[in-house]
């Protein structure tokens, strides 16, 4: 973005300075890069971004990014979101994933929510009496496994405990985090060209 | 009928003419069939039966006129049929003893008349009409019969040519009837023959596939090409035309070796031989045998192509190299036991066993697969079919597995195309193709070539334990099967959930493992490894890691090419994934084929790369994970390092220095696999050097003082193997490793540890400085106590150590004072050869002390040693012989004692026929001692010791020369032995010994020459060989005995010359 004005540059730097102090995992330079990327996204929709960012189209993910629920992702929200995305600790990721899976944001994942999320995850066996039996069974198995307090719904505590026991359950109900390789590629691309140098 | 008669029927003489049909089951059934054909002919084919033969069939019959009834004109002994041909000749005519028949109707009638003589008549008829078809239809048809290919066309031509005959259609029909009979006869006799084959089509096929494999291997290729002359395979496995099959021919091959001309080979049931050059199907004239018969293709090729012989051996040896380290107590096997010791299975033996083993491997038939594919019952004679149907079965299973997984892939693809495109896209071609490369031939080869010893080192193929019927299966079985089905249908999210659910079952339980495998779950799990979904891969590996603790699962994983996928996973960026893959590899690599696969797919290199972690005092959390990955990598390398080639591969990949770095880490769970790997590698010399030069001895010695017995055992074992090199022994001492070793001797309950420790002490005590140290720690007392009640692995090492320590005189007395002599002598009755070598050495060392010798004598030790000369192992022989020498020297009445050893002297003289240099040298040394007693010398002279010693004089081995010269010197003392040595040509070679650079040889030789020079003829020989000049030079030696011997010898020669002069001239010159 060579056309960026000197003023803009100055503003970006100041913003980066402030945000980098509030958000974990990114230093000032990296924050600056991400702000520029965000600006790019806003300014020109055709800016090519790595595939992993296409995850953003998922509404749920958007909601978790949009913490103040105003329907927009502010620059700060964007960077905070990415910090979990790219460099989040297990704790942060558990929180993030739980928020994504808690579709109605009531603080619990219900059987119905789970079924909704897993609905298309298995090919239906048309020969069986109930073609959905498989998926229902799988939901039941998973639900029983994770519902430690047997209250018929997954609380955050349930979810956290399950993930800590078996890390694979972090993204139990659908991919919502980039994998290691995508992260690496994204970081490489985003941070490769430090501004103002 | 033509073909079957000439080819199937067994004639007494091969030449045509008046051969007799032998009375064999095949002939009998042939005759019976022809008979019933003839009998029924006129009723079945009345038209054709009337056809008049071109020429009558005539034979001498046993029938007489009285046998004939109506329809015949009987006049005296002759008979004529009333039935006549168009020209009025009778169709049947009997003028005893000859009978003429000209139509099938007459023949039919005839056999009916003949009653119980039927068979005899048919036989006589066939014997005298060797080509009945020619007679029946005319010679032109006979030629038609020969050319197989488009005979129908030619037949029509022939019939056209004979147009005038109105009955041409009849003729053709008759011809076909005969042809049909012919075929029927052939196929029947074929059935009979194929039941008694010796070489089976299956065996030939296997061998051909094996050879084909050798054609494609680039630089290692041993043959240019192998091909069949015919692509068509009959249901019985043969590829030859049926009329050749009756001769036992299975197939014809054209093989191009790399170094000689193309070979045309016939594989028949009787064996394999070169033919006249059959390039294509149907070249009739080339069938004859042009070489001698071989038992199989490999032996034939070996005899024809030196290149093949050389390289096929390499192929086999490559396999055999990995044979060692298969003993039960692996950690304690000494290095030299492997190098010098136990006679390993010879190549010959192994080759023979390849087939047998392949068979054994398949015999435990898996229930379920068995009924689906039955080979033709014809081949079901026992012992013939096992390898064949085994591979078939395997093929079948592989096929169904592939099919299944293929289906899954497709389904997965379908579902995923909806959601996320790249899930499992990469997988389906991967596994499919990898399975394709693994054709049944591949399976067979891999097993024939690599699995030769895996059973002994790990798990034999255990028979499957599973409940008898389905109802007995626990509910887990069905639940897991259900999950596996979900696994096949789910996308990545569902897959992960299913994998997690599966992990909740107790996967160590065999039922659960079987459930996964039976439902095709292994294929799916392995397919997942080829996807890009990291979480699926991790989940899959977590399950595979658990179930690979079962040997059957390990084999199944290897069969499905799972190791390749795991090796690939080692390249991942995700540390958890790498660690899991390495751990699973560590589990699977418990058998040789798996280890080889890992190496071949670059696994060793990748695993070694995992060890490359930065050297850090206080690692961060992230670096801790690197350490964990490295630990898993070492675990895998540890498993892999049990194969010789892998040891070398680890070293070449730079693994030893990296292991050295890990050795400095404090974690015990890291150190055990690290030291374990090191001690495995240490059986290779190149690795030992690397261990030493990388300065690891210091760390090993340090680790010896830890408090984990397993770790201590591996350390001691590593030192045991490394201390083979002198420098290492010195380093162990310098780093004060001897005392911790001695302390470990207290842990008598842990036999593995004890074996490793005593081994280390044994090897360290080869250096005398170390022995001095050991004396300080009173090692001998401890060792002597270990001489009783220990397993042989320990005993070998304890006795070895005592033998080394006893090289120092003071220690011999200590051993005696501790009561060590008796247990040592008692051990002479054992059978373990490694142990015997060490015991004889120890006893020999002890026998150099007179007080010790008394005890040995009392225990009849010399007799025990003597009986070990009969041991088949040359090392035991020579070691026993060496031990006998000091015994004979130090025992009081050695001569008398020996005199009473019945057959003992003959035994030792006969050992001079050995081809082993060490045996010969030791036996010569013993003979030198025996010959000191005159009576015994007389006995061994009678046994022909002189010519045998003389024969050995041409040797170039310095050690043997020395003891040989000594033996000759002592043997000269009896009768005319001096002259005998001269006559046997021993003198001239002895003179040459003086030119050797070894002074100890000179001394012994000088003594021998001195003795020999007392015989004038020998002096002449010596003089001719220029001995004087050589001896003159030696008279300047510092050793007085030597001086004297040399001088005396020259004196004897000179005196002879003087006497000669005196005799010639009557005065001294």
Boltz contact constraints between the chains, C-beta under 6 A:
constraints:
  - contact:
      token1: [A, 121]
      token2: [B, 490]
      max_distance: 6.0
  - contact:
      token1: [A, 121]
      token2: [B, 491]
      max_distance: 6.0
  - contact:
      token1: [A, 121]
      token2: [B, 493]
      max_distance: 6.0
  - contact:
      token1: [A, 121]
      token2: [B, 494]
      max_distance: 6.0
  - contact:
      token1: [A, 122]
      token2: [B, 489]
      max_distance: 6.0
  - contact:
      token1: [A, 122]
      token2: [B, 490]
      max_distance: 6.0
  - contact:
      token1: [A, 122]
      token2: [B, 494]
      max_distance: 6.0
  - contact:
      token1: [A, 123]
      token2: [B, 411]
      max_distance: 6.0
  - contact:
      token1: [A, 123]
      token2: [B, 415]
      max_distance: 6.0
  - contact:
      token1: [A, 123]
      token2: [B, 489]
      max_distance: 6.0
  - contact:
      token1: [A, 134]
      token2: [B, 486]
      max_distance: 6.0
  - contact:
      token1: [A, 138]
      token2: [B, 486]
      max_distance: 6.0
  - contact:
      token1: [A, 138]
      token2: [B, 497]
      max_distance: 6.0
  - contact:
      token1: [A, 141]
      token2: [B, 501]
      max_distance: 6.0
  - contact:
      token1: [A, 142]
      token2: [B, 497]
      max_distance: 6.0
  - contact:
      token1: [A, 166]
      token2: [B, 500]
      max_distance: 6.0
  - contact:
      token1: [A, 168]
      token2: [B, 496]
      max_distance: 6.0
  - contact:
      token1: [A, 168]
      token2: [B, 500]
      max_distance: 6.0
  - contact:
      token1: [A, 168]
      token2: [B, 535]
      max_distance: 6.0
  - contact:
      token1: [A, 168]
      token2: [B, 539]
      max_distance: 6.0
  - contact:
      token1: [A, 174]
      token2: [B, 493]
      max_distance: 6.0
  - contact:
      token1: [A, 179]
      token2: [B, 534]
      max_distance: 6.0
  - contact:
      token1: [A, 180]
      token2: [B, 573]
      max_distance: 6.0
  - contact:
      token1: [A, 180]
      token2: [B, 574]
      max_distance: 6.0
  - contact:
      token1: [A, 181]
      token2: [B, 573]
      max_distance: 6.0
